[in-house]
Amino acid sequence: MSPTDDALILIVDDDEAMRNSMCFLFASVGLQARAWDAADAFLADLPAPGTMRPGALVLDVRMPGMSGLELQRLLAARDFPLPIVIVTGHGDVQMAVEALKAGAFDFIEKPFKEQHLLDLVEAALRVSRARLTQDAQRREIAARLERLARREREVLDGILAGKANKVMAQDLDLSIKTIEGYRAAVMAKMQAGSVAELVRLIATLD
């Protein structure tokens, strides 16, 4: 694993020795890590949406207060973008399977080999970067959409519905020339070079 300055590994585990060990392990391969001893403490420091760095969350299952699985469900409801690697004891494998079904990236059993954890986190980082890139693209496209005026949005809806300019002019009680002007404005504001590209941009938001 090569050093990655912008990545941050998040660790939530009530075992201090385990937290320190994982932080040291990640630092040894050039990865920054930050650790919390409880889910509540982690949630209090959770970055705002859209400001998350590439990374992964290494999450223990059994903790006092909110369990790892409860935290995972809460994060899923908040659209948490980072992959979650569940750390579990031998008796918690069924819980780990449930976590996978709920969207966890993978799980690792204690005691684990350090290289196994590093391999999982490296794979999770690749997923994280792809997700964050896609999220940034969606936010940018949504911002372009917000800049459209009301008439431009109506013309956009017509374009997406496959309507010809003549049909849109009749529907909106406007001249074809006016529709053409709005259409050109839509394409420019959405930064689309063709109708096919425009459709792909809007589909990205879904």
C-alpha positions, 0 to 999 in steps of 0.5 A, a space after each residue: 500500500 502506498 502512502 496516501 496523504 489525503 486518505 483518513 481511516 476512521 476507527 471506532 473501538 472501545 478497546 484502547 489497545 486495539 485502537 492504538 495498534 490499528 493507528 500504528 499499523 496504518 501509520 506504518 504504511 503512510 495512512 492517517 488514522 483517527 480513533 474513537 472509543 464509542 459511537 456517540 463520540 464518533 457521531 459528535 465529530 462526524 464531518 458534514 456531508 460533502 466534506 468527507 475525505 477518502 477513507 474507510 471506517 473500521 468499526 467494532 461490533 460489540 461496544 458499550 452504549 450504541 453497538 457497531 451494527 446500530 451505528 452502521 444503521 444510523 450512518 446508512 440512514 445519513 448516507 454515510 459515503 465511506 465503506 465500513 469494515 466490521 471488526 468482530 469476534 468469533 462469536 459475532 460472525 452472524 452479526 457480521 453477516 447481517 452487517 454485510 447484508 446491510 451494506 458493510 464493505 467486509 468484515 474481519 475476525 479477531 484476532 486478525 493478521 495485520 496484512 489482511 486488515 491492510 488489504 481490506 482497507 486498501 480495497 475499501 479506499 478504492 471504493 471510497 475514492 470512486 464514491 466520493 468522485 461520483 458524489 462530487 459529480 452529482 452535487 455539481 450537476 445538481 447545482 447546474 440544475 438549480 441555476 436553470 430558470 423556470 422556463 428553462 426547467 420546463 424546456 428541459 422537461 420537454 427535452 427529456 420527454 423527447 418532445 420536438 421544439 414545435 411541440 414544446 412551443 405549443 405546450 408552453 404557448 411560446 414561439 419556436 424561436 423562443 424555445 430554441 433560445 431556452 434550449 440553447 441556454 439549458 445546454 449551456 448551463 448544464 454543460 452538455 454538448 448533446 441531448 444524449 449527454 444531457 440525458 446522461 447528466 440528469 440520469 446521474 442524479 438518480 
